Amino acid sequence: MVGIILASHGPLSQSMIQSAELICGKNIPQITALSLTGEMSVEEFRNELILAIDKVDSGDGVVVLVDIPGGTPSNTSLQQTVKNKNLEVVSGFNLSMVIEIIMNRENKNLTELAQLAYETGQQSIEILSKKLKDMTA
């Protein structure tokens, strides 16, 4: 099964896992959260990321979902893809993406899960009030 890491500025990643547990159930296997804090150096974050990769990777690879492109979680994760070919990084995570890859990782490989996360993220962003207005017009 593909491992999952959520990496963010601040506690967003931990909160996202807690929210996913409300829908997918507690004790989701092979998932962990990394939070970059103001006290943390880039080197400390990198070391935590390397430990997290080892923790969740059972041999099928790891998808790292990061909050924003270009930030320390994103850049540090991308640097690891040079050393670890069994790693995919997708930015802009939201709850829809997290739930979708949790629910589909037993029957999809690493590349397919990264693509699924990307597509789900795009599809889940809508201006719902406009959609309702268009439907009732």
Buried (B, 14 or more C-beta within 10 A) or exposed (E): BBBBBBBBBEEBBBBBBEEBBEEBEEEBEBBBBBBBEEEBEEEEBBEBBBEBBEEBBEEBBBBBBBBEEEBBBBBBBBBBEEEBEBBBBBBBBBBBBBBBBBEBBEEBEBEBBBEBBBEBBEEEEEEEEEEEEEEEE
